[in-house]
Amino acid sequence: MDDRHDLKLVLQSHVSILSVTTQDELRFLNMLTGMLVANSGSLYRPVFRWSVTDGIQRLDMDLEPQLHNADPDQVLRHIRSVAQPGIYVLLDFHHYLKDPVNIRLLKDIAMKPDGHRLILVSHAMDLPDELKHLSASFSLSLPDEAERLRIIREVLAEWQAANGQDAEVDEEALTLLAKNLSGLAVADTRRLARNAIYDDGALRSCDLPEVMEAKYELLNNHGVISFEYETSRFSDVGGLRNLKVWLEQRRKVLQSAEGSGGLDRPRGLLLIGVQGCGKSLAAKATAGILNTPLLRLDFGALYNKFHGESEKNLREALRQAELMSPCVLWLDELEKSLSSGGNDGGLSQRLLGTFLTWLAENREQVFVVATANDVSALPPELMRKGRFDEIFFVDLPTPTVRADIIDIHLTKRKLNPRDFDRVKLVDASDGFSGAELEQGIVAAMYAAHSLNQELSTAHVLAEFRRSKPLSILMSEKVSALRDWARDRTIAAG
């Protein structure tokens, strides 16, 4: 994207009002002024900047600001009275667009043939209907990876000049930082780079989690996405062999900004399985294998009683995920949010349409991992080929995996697995999910504690035998799910 070229085309189109959305106000002003001065001729007009604090100030000449024209209606009356056409950049004018006097003055200025050009600059702009047919919109693109890398190197040079010594720089960490700061304005990019470098005069891979957490806090102002950067510890979880192989085959393409070798970048995968069998762990393992942050989208926080607001919230949440790229976006228990039922006035269908459109059109490095327990509740549109790149089934753990899970939860509680008869425990836990195995060990610990005894195999066996796993309590549903998945999905383990 060439912002200068696009802006020049808009100005040459003689549009009277240009609405500019950007957080990089100073960057836009410098670009506009530099472009106009460099292209003096038919395009050139005197350029003025207005703010409610400083009034009018000419940008293409070094002149003092006119403080007497600070009020919004005063500056518009002044612009309307000036005969020579000029370009007036009005900063944060969105605050004054509800005043009918200001709207009328803007219309008067805009409808004058070959008159002034008004550029309204703000972080967000919603023009009144009366002005929309007289206007065009322009969004200043955020810094690309090359520009972010330049900003980081400038910060490094600043630190080195101030301290009289070279900073310690890990080139791989430098490249990753430039990639992970995507979606931020120039000022925010510079500030987070300073946070990473000025702390200890070094840039290492260990600085990245803190930077990414700060980026998340900066971008996630709606509270519908939770963030976890430290996912690397999940990359070596037991089981999930087929899922790991599938991800490893696609890792390079997933991590490439433009794809690799002519291959399309995978969109995501759907994890279906028995409750408590590790779908959440598989989502975290995916982020760990790809070495990216994990974002979890809370659909419950999206809902709003006003028509259209829930869909708007979803679009905003997905945009936040794009800004956090590269990342894994985890949609948990998808069937509860996008159910095919018709008792919600069509809301779930509208959310489904919004999500599917984004899934098809997204070009950022956002890899979706959706999980579901009840496949019968998933809408058919979500299941057809091409929506997700693959559907994996997370089944009840095998005896070998159950042994690993038992060892993990005993070790987690500072117990030595060798002190327990794991063969008996594995045999007694046939049909248990991972969550049920953990709960059995926890319950056995409470039982032993109440008897003032050390936890033993007998305590755990008693709890396992007392418990009825979901595979027995809801055997028909679990069996039906496993039968459905046998020929339609790939086993994750």
Residue pairs with C-beta under 8 A, 6 or more apart in sequence:
1 141
3 31
3 140
3 141
4 31
4 35
6 138
7 31
7 32
7 35
7 138
8 35
8 39
8 43
10 18
10 136
10 138
11 18
11 43
11 87
11 117
12 43
13 136
14 114
15 117
15 134
15 135
15 136
16 109
16 110
16 111
16 112
16 115
16 116
16 117
16 118
16 134
16 135
17 106
17 110
17 117
17 118
17 119
17 120
17 127
17 131
17 134
17 135
17 136
18 117
18 118
18 119
18 120
18 135
18 136
18 137
18 138
19 120
19 125
19 127
19 135
19 136
19 137
19 138
20 28
20 119
20 120
20 121
20 122
20 125
20 137
20 138
20 139
20 140
21 122
21 123
21 124
21 125
21 137
21 138
21 139
21 140
22 28
22 121
22 123
22 139
22 140
22 185
23 123
23 185
23 187
23 188
24 140
24 142
24 185
24 186
24 187
25 91
25 121
26 187
27 140
27 185
27 186
28 121
28 140
29 49
29 59
29 89
29 121
31 140
32 47
32 59
32 87
32 89
32 119
33 47
33 59
33 60
36 43
36 44
36 45
36 47
36 60
36 87
37 44
37 60
45 85
45 86
45 87
45 117
46 58
46 60
46 61
46 84
46 86
46 87
47 58
47 59
47 60
47 86
47 87
47 89
48 56
48 57
48 58
48 59
48 86
48 87
48 88
48 89
49 56
49 57
49 58
49 59
49 89
49 91
50 56
50 57
50 69
50 75
50 88
50 89
50 90
50 91
51 70
51 91
51 92
52 70
52 71
52 72
52 92
53 70
54 65
54 67
54 70
55 65
55 66
55 67
55 68
55 69
55 70
55 75
56 65
56 66
56 69
56 75
56 78
56 88
57 63
57 64
57 65
57 66
59 89
68 74
69 75
69 78
72 93
72 96
72 99
72 102
73 99
73 101
73 102
73 105
75 88
75 90
76 102
76 105
76 106
76 109
77 105
79 86
79 88
79 109
79 116
79 118
80 105
80 108
80 109
82 116
85 114
85 115
85 116
85 117
86 116
86 117
87 116
87 117
87 119
88 116
88 117
88 118
88 119
89 119
89 121
90 118
90 119
90 120
90 121
91 121
91 122
92 121
92 122
93 120
93 121
93 122
94 120
94 122
94 124
94 125
94 126
96 102
97 103
97 126
97 127
97 128
97 131
98 128
103 128
103 130
103 131
106 118
106 131
107 130
107 131
107 134
109 115
109 116
109 118
110 118
110 131
110 134
110 135
111 134
120 127
125 137
127 135
142 182
142 183
142 184
142 185
143 151
143 184
143 185
143 186
143 189
145 178
145 179
145 182
145 257
147 186
148 178
148 179
148 181
148 182
148 189
149 174
149 175
149 178
151 186
151 189
151 190
151 193
152 174
152 177
152 178
152 181
152 189
152 193
152 197
152 203
154 190
155 190
155 193
155 194
155 197
156 167
156 169
156 197
156 203
159 167
159 197
159 198
159 201
160 166
160 167
163 201
165 201
167 197
167 201
167 202
167 203
168 201
168 202
168 203
168 204
169 202
169 203
170 203
170 204
170 205
172 205
173 203
173 204
173 205
173 207
173 208
174 203
176 205
176 208
177 193
177 196
177 203
177 207
177 208
177 211
179 257
179 326
180 208
180 211
180 212
180 215
180 326
181 189
181 192
181 193
181 211
181 215
182 323
182 325
182 326
183 215
183 219
183 322
183 323
183 324
183 325
184 192
184 215
184 218
184 219
184 323
188 215
188 218
192 211
192 214
192 215
192 218
195 210
195 211
195 214
196 203
196 207
196 208
196 210
196 211
197 203
199 207
208 229
209 229
209 230
212 227
212 229
212 293
213 227
213 229
215 324
216 227
216 229
216 293
216 324
219 320
219 323
219 324
220 227
220 320
222 301
222 313
222 316
222 317
222 320
223 301
224 297
224 298
224 301
224 302
224 313
224 317
225 295
225 296
225 297
225 298
225 317
225 320
225 321
225 324
226 295
226 296
226 298
227 293
227 294
227 295
227 296
227 324
228 284
228 287
228 293
228 294
228 295
228 296
229 293
229 294
231 284
231 287
231 288
231 291
231 292
231 293
231 294
231 328
232 288
232 291
233 288
234 281
234 284
234 285
234 287
234 288
235 285
235 288
235 289
235 291
236 288
237 281
237 284
237 285
237 288
238 401
238 404
238 405
238 408
239 278
239 397
239 401
239 404
239 492
239 493
240 278
240 281
240 282
240 285
240 492
240 493
241 493
242 392
242 490
242 491
242 492
242 493
243 269
243 282
243 285
243 286
243 392
243 492
243 493
244 285
244 289
246 269
246 390
246 392
246 490
247 254
247 286
247 289
247 290
248 289
250 266
251 289
251 290
252 260
253 259
253 260
253 261
253 263
253 264
253 265
253 266
254 265
254 266
254 290
254 326
254 365
254 367
255 290
255 291
255 292
255 326
255 365
256 265
257 365
259 265
265 365
266 367
266 389
267 359
267 362
267 367
267 368
267 387
267 388
267 389
268 329
268 359
268 367
268 368
268 369
268 370
268 388
268 389
269 286
269 368
269 369
269 370
269 388
269 389
269 390
269 391
269 392
270 334
270 370
270 371
270 372
270 382
270 383
270 387
270 388
270 390
270 391
270 392
271 279
271 282
271 283
271 369
271 370
271 371
271 372
271 391
271 392
271 393
271 394
271 492
272 279
272 371
272 372
272 373
272 375
272 391
272 392
272 393
272 394
272 481
272 485
272 489
273 279
273 371
273 373
273 393
273 394
273 395
273 481
273 485
273 492
274 373
274 394
274 395
274 396
274 433
274 470
274 471
274 478
274 481
274 482
275 373
275 433
275 435
275 470
276 433
276 434
276 435
276 436
276 470
277 394
277 395
277 396
277 397
277 433
277 434
277 435
278 394
278 397
278 433
278 434
279 371
279 373
279 394
280 332
280 371
281 434
282 369
282 371
282 392
282 394
282 492
283 294
283 328
283 330
283 332
283 369
283 371
284 294
286 328
286 367
286 369
287 293
287 294
287 327
287 328
287 330
287 369
290 326
290 328
290 367
292 326
292 327
292 328
292 365
292 367
293 324
293 327
293 328
294 327
294 328
294 330
295 321
295 324
295 327
295 328
295 329
295 330
296 330
296 332
297 317
297 321
297 329
297 330
297 331
297 332
299 331
299 336
299 337
299 338
299 351
300 337
301 313
302 310
302 313
302 314
302 317
302 351
303 310
303 313
303 347
304 310
304 313
310 347
310 350
310 351
311 350
311 351
311 354
314 351
314 354
314 355
315 354
315 358
318 329
318 355
318 358
318 362
321 327
321 329
321 364
321 366
322 362
322 364
322 366
324 366
325 364
325 365
325 366
326 365
326 366
327 365
327 366
327 367
328 366
328 367
328 368
328 369
329 366
329 367
329 368
329 369
330 369
330 370
330 371
331 337
331 368
331 369
331 370
331 371
332 371
333 371
333 372
333 373
334 370
334 371
334 372
334 378
334 382
335 372
335 373
335 374
335 375
335 377
335 378
336 377
337 348
337 351
338 348
338 351
338 352
338 355
338 378
338 379
338 382
339 348
339 377
339 378
339 379
340 348
340 377
340 378
340 379
340 380
341 348
341 377
342 349
348 379
349 379
352 379
352 381
352 382
356 381
356 382
356 387
359 368
359 387
368 388
370 388
372 378
375 481
375 484
375 485
381 387
383 391
390 490
391 488
391 489
391 490
392 489
392 490
392 491
392 492
393 482
393 485
393 489
393 490
393 491
393 492
394 492
394 493
395 482
395 485
395 491
395 492
395 493
396 431
396 432
396 433
396 471
396 478
396 482
397 405
397 432
397 433
397 434
397 437
397 493
398 493
399 426
399 427
399 430
401 493
402 426
402 429
402 432
402 437
403 422
403 425
403 426
405 434
405 437
405 438
406 417
406 420
406 422
406 425
406 426
406 429
406 437
406 441
407 417
407 422
409 437
409 438
409 441
410 416
410 417
410 420
410 441
411 417
413 441
413 445
415 455
419 456
420 456
420 457
420 460
421 457
424 457
424 461
425 457
425 460
425 461
425 464
428 461
428 464
428 465
429 436
429 437
429 440
429 464
431 469
431 471
431 472
432 440
432 464
432 467
432 469
432 471
433 469
433 470
433 471
436 467
436 469
436 470
439 467
440 460
440 463
440 464
440 467
441 460
441 463
443 463
443 467
444 455
444 459
444 460
444 462
444 463
445 455
445 459
447 459
447 462
447 463
448 454
448 455
448 456
448 459
453 459
470 478
471 478
